[in-house]
Amino acid sequence: MSSLSSDAIELLATATAFVTSLVAVLIATPFAGRLATLVGALDDPKRDERRIHTHPIPRLGGLALFFGILLGVVLGWAVLLASQKTSQRLSAEIGLPWVGILCGAICISVAGAFDDIFGMRPIVKLLAQMISALVAIAFGVRIAFFKLPFMDGYTYLSPAQSVILTMLWIVGMVNALNLIDGLDGLAAGVSSIAAITLCILTLQRSMPSVACSLASIAGSCIGFLPYNFNPARIFMGDTGAMLLGYLFATFSIAGVVKSALAIWLLPVTAIVLGYPIADTVFAMLRRMAKLQPIFKADKAHLHHRLLQHGLSHRQAVLTLYMISIALCILAYALSRTM
């Protein structure tokens, strides 16, 4: 690789992360399905009237996603470390925050798996999400400052403000991805579209550690779709949906921690995932207006409304894919001005 330029090595590492995670998930997902069946982690439509499917389907597909993402990141980073041209840059980007992200990812995946197998009260699930966020925060994954649009300079936060804002960002993103996981292939498809967009942007701005990580999300989600697209043979469950939300939130912060120039990554991440974020905000406002608990599940999410208006399962999912693609194009255009 000594003859390759730094940009070429970063592109090779990103491609390695993508392909590795895709193949890993293609192989691992059937095993996750068998494990789910063995331990009784099945999504039974008879227990929840909001379910669209008609027969029990195994959950725990998120375990395959976790495996694929982790393996993709490791091998992608290994390519970067193998070259002197990129090893120093990677060494400068990674550190304790990435250890915190890994530890928090393990925590939230364990919590999600527990919920998929045994069930978990909403307040307990929220507590688990907050603990996972605190693990990352304790290792330095924090939003310490931000920049308002069309304003010069940065606004710096106090330690307490930093912890609160970071907590809201991580827990909010976790729930945003979790709440759209209501149709076959929806969360995986939206996540892959968002991850590809963010991967391209971070690669263009020479952020190889984040680019490889996002490529691993994209590859894992695309590798999962053949099993998860309608009619689904396995669901990612809370194990996968909460993990994806957590990783999008923490990866975006990790890029900013090392460089103030990466402050654009936070708002751009919010835009590319604007559909699940908006759906979550409207769900909370809707339940508050009806004086209902904000954690009370309902059938008024956007994907439910599309079905109620006569779209088929696949048509609804593809429509939401198009919305996500439009938001990603908008985010890409706006990022050019940041």
Residue frames relative to the residue before (quaternion, step in Angstrom):
aa qw qx qy qz dx dy dz
M 1.0000 0.0000 0.0000 0.0000 0.00 0.00 0.00
S 0.4351 0.7289 -0.4453 0.2850 3.57 1.26 -0.09
S 0.6698 0.5086 -0.3005 0.4499 3.58 1.15 -0.56
L 0.5973 0.5780 -0.3533 0.4293 3.57 1.26 -0.30
S 0.4833 -0.6393 0.5109 0.3111 3.55 -1.19 0.59
S 0.6747 -0.4818 0.3619 0.4263 3.56 -1.27 0.28
D 0.6483 0.5216 -0.3204 0.4527 3.60 0.95 -0.85
A 0.6584 0.5088 -0.3100 0.4600 3.57 0.99 -0.83
I 0.6437 0.5138 -0.3201 0.4682 3.59 1.01 -0.78
E 0.6449 0.5126 -0.3186 0.4689 3.58 0.99 -0.83
L 0.6423 0.5074 -0.3180 0.4784 3.58 1.03 -0.78
L 0.6436 0.5160 -0.3159 0.4688 3.61 1.01 -0.82
A 0.6505 0.5139 -0.3140 0.4628 3.59 0.96 -0.84
T 0.6562 0.5066 -0.3077 0.4670 3.57 0.97 -0.87
A 0.6530 0.5003 -0.3093 0.4771 3.59 0.98 -0.83
T 0.6222 0.5391 -0.3310 0.4611 3.59 1.06 -0.76
A 0.6524 0.5101 -0.3093 0.4675 3.57 0.95 -0.90
F 0.6605 0.5224 -0.3037 0.4457 3.58 0.94 -0.92
V 0.7113 0.4560 -0.2638 0.4654 3.58 0.72 -1.08
T 0.6391 0.5373 -0.3304 0.4402 3.59 0.95 -0.87
S 0.6967 0.4670 -0.2839 0.4646 3.56 0.82 -0.97
L 0.6262 0.5422 -0.3417 0.4440 3.59 1.00 -0.76
V 0.6952 0.4630 -0.2750 0.4761 3.58 0.81 -1.01
A 0.6339 0.5453 -0.3323 0.4364 3.59 0.97 -0.85
V 0.6922 0.4645 -0.2845 0.4735 3.59 0.91 -0.88
L 0.5977 0.5534 -0.3627 0.4527 3.59 1.05 -0.68
I 0.7023 0.4514 -0.2605 0.4849 3.58 1.01 -0.82
A 0.7401 0.4692 -0.2370 0.4194 3.58 0.87 -0.99
T 0.5759 0.6404 -0.3863 0.3303 3.62 1.04 -0.66
P 0.6505 0.4979 -0.3539 0.4513 3.68 0.83 -0.73
F 0.6359 0.5153 -0.3328 0.4684 3.60 1.05 -0.68
A 0.6250 0.5222 -0.3358 0.4732 3.58 1.07 -0.73
G 0.6382 0.5301 -0.3227 0.4556 3.58 1.05 -0.75
R 0.6548 0.4983 -0.3118 0.4750 3.58 0.99 -0.80
L 0.6360 0.5184 -0.3283 0.4680 3.57 1.01 -0.78
A 0.6403 0.5298 -0.3238 0.4522 3.58 0.97 -0.84
T 0.6542 0.5016 -0.3055 0.4766 3.57 0.98 -0.83
L 0.6491 0.5415 -0.3093 0.4358 3.56 1.02 -0.87
V 0.7672 0.3540 -0.1887 0.5005 3.60 0.91 -0.89
G 0.5470 -0.6582 0.3805 0.3506 3.59 1.27 0.07
A 0.4184 0.6870 -0.4852 0.3429 3.59 1.18 0.51
L 0.2583 0.7756 -0.5186 0.2504 3.55 0.46 1.28
D 0.3455 -0.7169 0.5703 0.2037 3.55 -1.05 0.82
D 0.0867 -0.8255 0.5576 -0.0116 3.56 -0.21 1.34
P 0.3820 -0.7552 0.4802 0.2304 3.65 -0.47 1.12
K 0.5795 0.5992 -0.3794 0.4015 3.61 1.16 -0.44
R 0.6825 0.4920 -0.2801 0.4622 3.58 1.22 -0.48
D 0.7812 0.1937 -0.0977 0.5853 3.59 1.27 -0.23
E 0.3553 -0.7761 0.4850 0.1904 3.57 -0.47 1.20
R 0.5851 0.5898 -0.3725 0.4136 3.60 1.24 -0.30
R 0.5412 0.6508 -0.3993 0.3523 3.59 1.20 -0.39
I 0.3810 -0.7354 0.5252 0.1956 3.53 -1.09 0.85
H 0.6645 0.5136 -0.3096 0.4459 3.59 1.03 -0.78
T 0.4447 -0.7334 0.4707 0.2068 3.56 -1.26 0.44
H 0.7751 0.2384 -0.1490 0.5658 3.61 1.22 -0.16
P 0.6434 -0.5411 0.3592 0.4052 3.63 -1.15 0.49
I 0.0708 -0.7861 0.6140 0.0002 3.55 -0.97 0.95
P 0.4892 -0.6842 0.4493 0.3013 3.61 -0.85 0.91
R 0.2791 -0.7147 0.6158 0.1789 3.53 -1.20 0.71
L 0.5917 0.6063 -0.4247 0.3193 3.59 -1.22 -0.55
G 0.3338 0.7374 -0.5180 0.2765 3.60 1.18 0.40
G 0.5413 0.6374 -0.3829 0.3926 3.55 1.25 -0.42
L 0.5663 0.5850 -0.3923 0.4280 3.59 1.16 -0.45
A 0.6435 0.5001 -0.3182 0.4844 3.58 1.03 -0.77
L 0.6290 0.5332 -0.3312 0.4587 3.58 1.03 -0.78
F 0.6427 0.5216 -0.3215 0.4599 3.57 0.94 -0.89
F 0.6599 0.5119 -0.3005 0.4607 3.57 0.91 -0.94
G 0.6879 0.4924 -0.2862 0.4499 3.57 0.86 -0.96
I 0.6584 0.5045 -0.3126 0.4629 3.59 0.94 -0.87
L 0.6627 0.5104 -0.3083 0.4531 3.58 0.89 -0.92
L 0.6802 0.4836 -0.2928 0.4666 3.58 0.88 -0.93
G 0.6448 0.5308 -0.3208 0.4467 3.58 0.99 -0.80
V 0.6528 0.5065 -0.3095 0.4707 3.58 0.97 -0.88
V 0.6561 0.5278 -0.3152 0.4377 3.59 0.89 -0.94
L 0.7238 0.4290 -0.2592 0.4743 3.59 0.80 -0.97
G 0.6174 0.5389 -0.3471 0.4561 3.59 1.06 -0.65
W 0.6719 0.4754 -0.2863 0.4904 3.55 0.95 -0.87
A 0.6000 0.5681 -0.3619 0.4316 3.59 1.08 -0.68
V 0.6226 0.5265 -0.3373 0.4706 3.59 1.05 -0.73
L 0.6570 0.5084 -0.3067 0.4645 3.58 0.97 -0.83
L 0.6870 0.4879 -0.2801 0.4600 3.58 0.97 -0.86
A 0.6133 0.5841 -0.3453 0.4044 3.58 1.17 -0.52
S 0.7266 0.3694 -0.2293 0.5320 3.59 1.24 -0.29
Q 0.4851 -0.6690 0.4811 0.2925 3.56 -0.91 0.86
K 0.6074 0.5896 -0.3487 0.4024 3.59 1.13 -0.59
T 0.7928 0.2768 -0.1384 0.5250 3.59 1.09 -0.65
S 0.5266 0.6630 -0.4149 0.3333 3.61 1.17 -0.39
Q 0.6544 0.5129 -0.3264 0.4497 3.59 0.96 -0.78
R 0.6449 0.5145 -0.3243 0.4628 3.57 0.99 -0.80
L 0.6573 0.4963 -0.3164 0.4707 3.59 0.95 -0.85
S 0.6429 0.5299 -0.3237 0.4484 3.59 0.95 -0.87
A 0.6572 0.5056 -0.3051 0.4683 3.57 1.10 -0.72
E 0.6876 0.4951 -0.2813 0.4505 3.60 1.10 -0.67
I 0.7436 0.3872 -0.2329 0.4928 3.58 0.94 -0.82
G 0.1829 0.7633 -0.6017 0.1482 3.54 -1.26 0.43
L 0.8374 -0.1941 0.1409 0.4912 3.56 -1.18 -0.54
P 0.6118 0.5598 -0.3840 0.4061 3.65 0.89 -0.70
W 0.6707 0.4899 -0.3131 0.4607 3.59 0.99 -0.75
V 0.5785 0.5440 -0.3726 0.4802 3.59 1.17 -0.51
G 0.6533 0.5174 -0.3027 0.4625 3.54 1.00 -0.86
I 0.6293 0.5305 -0.3335 0.4598 3.57 1.02 -0.80
L 0.6563 0.5070 -0.3106 0.4645 3.59 0.94 -0.87
C 0.6724 0.4922 -0.3035 0.4620 3.60 0.86 -0.94
G 0.6650 0.4924 -0.3034 0.4725 3.58 0.98 -0.82
A 0.6245 0.5388 -0.3368 0.4541 3.58 1.06 -0.74
I 0.6278 0.5169 -0.3296 0.4796 3.57 1.05 -0.75
C 0.6487 0.5292 -0.3171 0.4456 3.58 0.93 -0.90
I 0.7272 0.4369 -0.2648 0.4585 3.57 0.77 -0.99
S 0.6130 0.5332 -0.3512 0.4653 3.60 1.14 -0.54
V 0.6307 0.5168 -0.3253 0.4789 3.58 1.05 -0.77
A 0.6513 0.5064 -0.3130 0.4705 3.58 0.96 -0.86
G 0.6618 0.5087 -0.3044 0.4588 3.57 0.97 -0.86
A 0.6469 0.5131 -0.3149 0.4681 3.57 1.00 -0.82
F 0.6262 0.5306 -0.3318 0.4650 3.58 1.02 -0.81
D 0.6637 0.4970 -0.3021 0.4704 3.57 0.98 -0.86
D 0.6601 0.5138 -0.3131 0.4497 3.60 0.96 -0.81
I 0.7136 0.4430 -0.2556 0.4788 3.58 1.07 -0.71
F 0.8355 0.2229 -0.0682 0.4975 3.56 0.73 -1.10
G 0.4546 -0.6491 0.4816 0.3742 3.59 1.13 -0.51
M 0.0446 -0.8016 0.5960 -0.0181 3.55 -1.07 0.72
R 0.4908 -0.6492 0.4894 0.3135 3.57 -0.96 0.83
P 0.6222 -0.5812 0.3672 0.3746 3.62 -1.02 0.74
I 0.6713 0.4991 -0.3154 0.4481 3.61 0.90 -0.84
V 0.6386 0.5088 -0.3225 0.4789 3.58 1.08 -0.71
K 0.6299 0.5250 -0.3280 0.4690 3.58 1.05 -0.78
L 0.6380 0.5186 -0.3211 0.4700 3.59 1.00 -0.82
L 0.6362 0.5242 -0.3237 0.4644 3.58 0.98 -0.80
A 0.6457 0.5120 -0.3147 0.4710 3.59 1.00 -0.82
Q 0.6352 0.5224 -0.3231 0.4682 3.58 1.03 -0.76
M 0.6633 0.5063 -0.3008 0.4617 3.57 0.97 -0.86
I 0.6303 0.5228 -0.3297 0.4698 3.58 1.03 -0.76
S 0.6463 0.5141 -0.3180 0.4657 3.58 0.96 -0.86
A 0.6470 0.5066 -0.3140 0.4755 3.57 1.01 -0.79
L 0.6551 0.5206 -0.3119 0.4501 3.58 0.96 -0.85
V 0.5894 0.5634 -0.3676 0.4473 3.58 1.09 -0.64
A 0.6757 0.4754 -0.2896 0.4833 3.57 0.91 -0.93
I 0.6444 0.5324 -0.3179 0.4474 3.57 0.96 -0.89
A 0.6424 0.5435 -0.3214 0.4343 3.57 0.98 -0.85
F 0.7071 0.4296 -0.2524 0.5018 3.60 1.17 -0.55
G 0.6931 -0.5236 0.2665 0.4177 3.58 1.22 0.30
V 0.4812 0.6307 -0.4632 0.3952 3.59 1.23 0.22
R 0.2919 0.7701 -0.5025 0.2633 3.56 0.08 1.30
I 0.3645 -0.6570 0.6087 0.2548 3.52 -1.22 0.62
A 0.0956 -0.8464 0.5238 0.0096 3.58 -0.11 1.30
F 0.7940 0.0366 -0.0067 0.6067 3.58 1.22 -0.40
F 0.0738 -0.7784 0.6185 0.0778 3.54 -1.29 0.22
K 0.3089 -0.7377 0.5746 0.1739 3.53 -1.30 0.34
L 0.3467 -0.7436 0.5359 0.1992 3.55 -0.73 1.08
P 0.5708 -0.6063 0.4185 0.3624 3.61 -1.02 0.73
F 0.8542 0.1340 -0.1315 0.4848 3.53 -1.12 0.82
M 0.6120 0.5068 -0.3635 0.4863 3.58 1.21 0.48
D 0.4124 -0.6958 0.5304 0.2538 3.54 -1.10 0.71
G 0.7846 0.3339 -0.2403 0.4639 3.55 -1.16 0.60
Y 0.4450 -0.6847 0.5237 0.2428 3.52 -1.38 0.22
T 0.3224 -0.6954 0.6029 0.2215 3.53 -1.28 0.51
Y 0.1850 -0.8096 0.5515 0.0788 3.58 -0.54 1.18
L 0.3300 -0.7619 0.5372 0.1482 3.53 -1.05 0.88
S 0.5004 -0.5972 0.5229 0.3457 3.54 -1.23 0.47
P 0.6813 -0.4808 0.3319 0.4410 3.63 -1.17 0.32
A 0.6662 0.4962 -0.3101 0.4625 3.60 0.93 -0.86
Q 0.6540 0.5058 -0.3095 0.4697 3.59 0.95 -0.86
S 0.6300 0.5473 -0.3213 0.4477 3.56 1.04 -0.82
V 0.6671 0.4955 -0.2987 0.4693 3.58 0.91 -0.92
I 0.6691 0.5068 -0.3051 0.4499 3.60 0.88 -0.92
L 0.6849 0.4789 -0.2938 0.4639 3.59 0.84 -0.96
T 0.6469 0.5117 -0.3189 0.4670 3.59 0.97 -0.81
M 0.6325 0.5324 -0.3213 0.4617 3.56 1.00 -0.84
L 0.6676 0.4984 -0.3004 0.4643 3.59 0.90 -0.93
W 0.6469 0.5286 -0.3147 0.4506 3.58 0.99 -0.84
I 0.7065 0.4593 -0.2729 0.4642 3.59 0.81 -0.99
V 0.6987 0.4576 -0.2811 0.4727 3.59 0.77 -1.01
G 0.6336 0.5319 -0.3339 0.4517 3.59 1.02 -0.75
M 0.6774 0.4831 -0.2959 0.4692 3.58 0.92 -0.87
V 0.5966 0.5630 -0.3527 0.4502 3.59 1.07 -0.74
N 0.7185 0.4397 -0.2523 0.4762 3.57 0.86 -0.96
A 0.5919 0.5760 -0.3696 0.4257 3.58 1.09 -0.63
L 0.6955 0.4459 -0.2761 0.4912 3.60 0.88 -0.90
N 0.6400 0.5419 -0.3281 0.4347 3.56 1.05 -0.75
L 0.6923 0.5050 -0.2871 0.4281 3.58 0.96 -0.86
I 0.6887 0.4534 -0.3138 0.4707 3.63 1.07 -0.48
D 0.5322 0.6237 -0.4165 0.3928 3.59 1.25 -0.07
G 0.3736 0.7515 -0.4588 0.2920 3.55 0.70 1.15
L 0.7342 0.2861 -0.2055 0.5804 3.58 1.30 -0.12
D 0.6234 -0.5581 0.3905 0.3840 3.57 -1.11 0.65
G 0.8593 0.1457 -0.1210 0.4750 3.54 -0.85 1.02
L 0.4884 0.6998 -0.4293 0.2959 3.61 1.21 -0.14
A 0.7215 0.4328 -0.2639 0.4718 3.60 0.66 -1.07
A 0.6600 0.5090 -0.3143 0.4545 3.59 0.95 -0.83
G 0.6796 0.4969 -0.2923 0.4537 3.58 0.94 -0.85
V 0.6599 0.4944 -0.3012 0.4789 3.57 0.92 -0.92
S 0.6549 0.5149 -0.3117 0.4570 3.58 0.98 -0.81
S 0.6568 0.5051 -0.3208 0.4589 3.59 0.95 -0.80
I 0.6344 0.5234 -0.3282 0.4647 3.60 1.00 -0.79
A 0.6748 0.4892 -0.2882 0.4715 3.58 0.91 -0.94
A 0.6750 0.5081 -0.2996 0.4433 3.58 0.90 -0.93
I 0.6334 0.5229 -0.3374 0.4600 3.61 0.98 -0.77
T 0.6530 0.5187 -0.3103 0.4564 3.58 0.94 -0.89
L 0.6955 0.4624 -0.2729 0.4775 3.57 0.84 -0.98
C 0.6103 0.5517 -0.3485 0.4491 3.58 1.07 -0.69
I 0.6501 0.5117 -0.3155 0.4648 3.59 0.92 -0.89
L 0.6761 0.5036 -0.2951 0.4496 3.58 0.91 -0.92
T 0.6946 0.4596 -0.2852 0.4743 3.60 0.88 -0.89
L 0.6128 0.5327 -0.3500 0.4672 3.58 1.12 -0.58
Q 0.6484 0.5189 -0.3127 0.4610 3.57 1.01 -0.81
R 0.7418 0.3865 -0.2127 0.5051 3.58 1.11 -0.67
S 0.4928 -0.7058 0.4010 0.3133 3.57 1.24 0.53
M 0.4111 0.6405 -0.5292 0.3751 3.56 0.64 1.22
P 0.0997 -0.8794 0.4604 0.0692 3.59 0.64 1.14
S 0.6320 0.5396 -0.3569 0.4266 3.62 0.96 -0.73
V 0.6902 0.4562 -0.2714 0.4918 3.57 0.94 -0.89
A 0.6284 0.5493 -0.3357 0.4367 3.59 1.00 -0.81
C 0.6593 0.4952 -0.3036 0.4775 3.60 0.95 -0.87
S 0.6483 0.5263 -0.3150 0.4511 3.57 0.99 -0.83
L 0.6803 0.4698 -0.2834 0.4860 3.58 0.96 -0.87
A 0.6072 0.5416 -0.3486 0.4654 3.59 1.09 -0.67
S 0.6349 0.5297 -0.3237 0.4599 3.58 1.08 -0.72
I 0.6158 0.5175 -0.3447 0.4839 3.59 1.07 -0.71
A 0.6670 0.5113 -0.3043 0.4484 3.57 0.87 -0.98
G 0.6801 0.4927 -0.2947 0.4559 3.57 0.84 -0.94
S 0.6593 0.5139 -0.3086 0.4539 3.58 0.94 -0.88
C 0.6812 0.4863 -0.2983 0.4589 3.59 0.89 -0.89
I 0.6520 0.4913 -0.3190 0.4814 3.59 1.00 -0.77
G 0.6471 0.5114 -0.3157 0.4692 3.59 1.05 -0.71
F 0.6598 0.5099 -0.2971 0.4652 3.56 1.19 -0.55
L 0.5757 0.6560 -0.3618 0.3275 3.59 1.09 -0.71
P 0.6180 0.5448 -0.3863 0.4148 3.69 0.88 -0.65
Y 0.7067 0.4218 -0.2576 0.5063 3.60 1.14 -0.55
N 0.7525 0.4391 -0.1898 0.4528 3.56 1.16 -0.64
F 0.5773 0.5826 -0.3967 0.4121 3.60 1.18 -0.42
N 0.6496 -0.5710 0.3522 0.3577 3.54 -1.12 0.75
P 0.5492 -0.2972 -0.7752 0.0954 1.54 -1.56 2.00
A 0.4356 -0.7418 0.4565 0.2271 3.56 -0.67 1.15
R 0.2740 -0.7396 0.5918 0.1663 3.53 -1.18 0.71
I 0.7802 0.0566 -0.0387 0.6217 3.57 1.29 -0.29
F 0.2888 -0.7316 0.5900 0.1824 3.56 -1.19 0.61
M 0.5076 -0.6220 0.4889 0.3411 3.58 -1.17 0.49
G 0.2824 -0.7907 0.5001 0.2122 3.59 1.18 -0.51
D 0.7179 -0.3931 0.3258 0.4733 3.55 -1.30 -0.18
T 0.5364 0.6283 -0.3952 0.4017 3.58 1.17 -0.56
G 0.7592 0.3755 -0.1985 0.4931 3.56 0.89 -0.93
A 0.6779 0.5130 -0.3096 0.4259 3.59 0.83 -0.97
M 0.6837 0.4627 -0.2957 0.4806 3.59 0.89 -0.87
L 0.6154 0.5456 -0.3468 0.4510 3.60 1.04 -0.72
L 0.6630 0.5089 -0.3148 0.4499 3.60 0.88 -0.91
G 0.6590 0.5047 -0.3109 0.4630 3.58 0.91 -0.88
Y 0.6427 0.5274 -0.3079 0.4625 3.55 1.01 -0.87
L 0.6923 0.4826 -0.2889 0.4520 3.59 0.86 -0.91
F 0.6200 0.5235 -0.3525 0.4661 3.61 0.95 -0.75
A 0.6785 0.5000 -0.2948 0.4503 3.58 0.89 -0.92
T 0.7386 0.4271 -0.2445 0.4607 3.58 0.78 -1.00
F 0.6106 0.5381 -0.3634 0.4534 3.62 1.03 -0.64
S 0.6514 0.5168 -0.3254 0.4502 3.58 0.98 -0.81
I 0.6587 0.4853 -0.3105 0.4840 3.59 1.04 -0.72
A 0.6268 0.5673 -0.3405 0.4116 3.59 0.95 -0.87
G 0.6389 0.5301 -0.3294 0.4497 3.56 1.07 -0.70
V 0.6850 0.4839 -0.2756 0.4698 3.57 1.08 -0.76
V 0.5687 0.6325 -0.3814 0.3621 3.59 1.08 -0.73
K 0.7494 0.4141 -0.2159 0.4694 3.57 0.94 -0.88
S 0.8191 0.0820 -0.0289 0.5670 3.61 1.15 -0.41
A 0.4397 -0.6934 0.5109 0.2545 3.56 -0.85 1.02
L 0.5773 0.6035 -0.3711 0.4059 3.58 1.18 -0.51
A 0.6632 0.5053 -0.2993 0.4639 3.59 1.23 -0.41
I 0.3283 0.7763 -0.4893 0.2238 3.60 1.24 0.22
W 0.5530 0.6211 -0.3805 0.4045 3.60 1.22 -0.45
L 0.5784 0.6384 -0.3734 0.3442 3.60 1.13 -0.62
L 0.6318 0.5490 -0.3415 0.4275 3.61 1.01 -0.70
P 0.7217 0.4113 -0.2852 0.4782 3.66 0.67 -0.92
V 0.6263 0.5352 -0.3472 0.4482 3.58 1.05 -0.69
T 0.6227 0.5238 -0.3357 0.4745 3.60 1.05 -0.74
A 0.6412 0.5238 -0.3214 0.4595 3.58 1.01 -0.79
I 0.6666 0.4964 -0.3082 0.4628 3.60 1.03 -0.73
V 0.6857 0.4815 -0.3093 0.4498 3.62 0.79 -0.93
L 0.7272 0.3228 -0.2144 0.5666 3.58 1.19 -0.49
G 0.2228 0.8273 -0.4866 0.1707 3.54 1.19 0.61
Y 0.6193 0.5557 -0.3549 0.4263 3.59 1.05 -0.70
P 0.7203 0.4055 -0.2911 0.4817 3.68 0.64 -0.90
I 0.6211 0.5347 -0.3565 0.4485 3.62 1.04 -0.66
A 0.6747 0.4868 -0.2948 0.4701 3.60 0.88 -0.94
D 0.6393 0.5323 -0.3274 0.4481 3.59 0.97 -0.83
T 0.6550 0.5082 -0.3021 0.4705 3.57 1.06 -0.79
V 0.6520 0.5119 -0.3157 0.4618 3.59 0.93 -0.89
F 0.6754 0.4849 -0.2974 0.4693 3.60 0.90 -0.90
A 0.6130 0.5456 -0.3482 0.4531 3.58 1.06 -0.69
M 0.6596 0.5000 -0.3030 0.4724 3.59 0.95 -0.87
L 0.6659 0.4919 -0.3033 0.4717 3.60 0.92 -0.90
R 0.6354 0.5435 -0.3198 0.4457 3.57 1.00 -0.85
R 0.6997 0.4589 -0.2707 0.4760 3.57 0.89 -0.91
M 0.6261 0.5216 -0.3397 0.4695 3.58 1.07 -0.68
A 0.6463 0.5283 -0.3173 0.4501 3.59 1.01 -0.82
K 0.7147 0.4135 -0.2350 0.5129 3.56 1.15 -0.67
L 0.4238 -0.7225 0.4377 0.3269 3.57 1.37 0.13
Q 0.4206 0.6754 -0.4793 0.3704 3.54 1.07 0.86
P 0.5949 -0.5325 0.4344 0.4169 3.62 -1.17 0.40
I 0.5070 -0.6779 0.4307 0.3128 3.59 -0.88 0.91
F 0.6689 0.4872 -0.3063 0.4705 3.60 1.21 -0.36
K 0.4680 0.6857 -0.4413 0.3407 3.58 1.29 -0.02
A 0.3739 -0.7460 0.5090 0.2112 3.59 -0.65 1.10
D 0.0024 -0.7934 0.6086 -0.0031 3.57 -1.16 0.62
K 0.4511 -0.6652 0.5195 0.2902 3.56 -1.33 -0.03
A 0.4731 0.6780 -0.4287 0.3644 3.57 1.02 0.84
H 0.3817 0.7074 -0.5064 0.3122 3.60 1.21 0.33
L 0.6911 -0.5010 0.3172 0.4133 3.56 -1.20 0.45
H 0.6635 0.5003 -0.3291 0.4485 3.59 0.92 -0.78
H 0.6186 0.5230 -0.3451 0.4740 3.59 1.11 -0.61
R 0.6592 0.5211 -0.3090 0.4453 3.59 0.97 -0.89
L 0.6225 0.5326 -0.3434 0.4593 3.59 1.05 -0.70
L 0.6440 0.5024 -0.3164 0.4825 3.57 1.03 -0.75
Q 0.6536 0.5234 -0.3059 0.4531 3.57 1.01 -0.83
H 0.6850 0.4603 -0.2746 0.4934 3.58 1.20 -0.55
G 0.6983 -0.5396 0.2511 0.3976 3.57 1.21 0.41
L 0.4927 0.6433 -0.4550 0.3693 3.59 1.20 0.02
S 0.4755 -0.6372 0.5147 0.3209 3.55 -1.15 0.59
H 0.7138 -0.4304 0.3250 0.4467 3.55 -1.32 0.21
R 0.7107 0.4540 -0.2620 0.4692 3.58 0.78 -1.01
Q 0.6325 0.5364 -0.3341 0.4479 3.59 1.00 -0.79
A 0.6431 0.5194 -0.3213 0.4619 3.58 1.00 -0.83
V 0.6676 0.5001 -0.2996 0.4631 3.57 0.91 -0.92
L 0.6765 0.4892 -0.2974 0.4632 3.59 0.88 -0.90
T 0.6042 0.5476 -0.3494 0.4615 3.60 1.10 -0.66
L 0.6876 0.4632 -0.2760 0.4864 3.56 0.95 -0.87
Y 0.5578 0.5577 -0.3853 0.4790 3.59 1.18 -0.45
M 0.6623 0.5134 -0.3032 0.4538 3.59 0.92 -0.93
I 0.6252 0.5237 -0.3326 0.4735 3.57 1.03 -0.77
S 0.6577 0.5087 -0.3032 0.4654 3.57 0.96 -0.89
I 0.6404 0.5165 -0.3242 0.4669 3.60 0.98 -0.82
A 0.6414 0.5219 -0.3228 0.4604 3.59 0.98 -0.84
L 0.6584 0.4960 -0.3048 0.4770 3.58 0.98 -0.82
C 0.6418 0.5194 -0.3241 0.4618 3.58 1.03 -0.71
I 0.6249 0.5157 -0.3355 0.4806 3.59 1.05 -0.72
L 0.6359 0.5197 -0.3164 0.4748 3.57 1.02 -0.83
A 0.6626 0.5061 -0.3073 0.4587 3.57 0.90 -0.92
Y 0.6422 0.5251 -0.3222 0.4561 3.58 0.96 -0.84
A 0.6620 0.5053 -0.3047 0.4620 3.57 0.94 -0.88
L 0.6781 0.4851 -0.2937 0.4676 3.58 0.91 -0.90
S 0.6220 0.5660 -0.3496 0.4131 3.59 1.03 -0.73
R 0.5941 0.5813 -0.3588 0.4246 3.57 1.17 -0.54
T 0.6913 0.4591 -0.2749 0.4856 3.58 1.23 -0.43
M 0.6162 0.5739 -0.3351 0.4226 3.60 1.29 -0.18
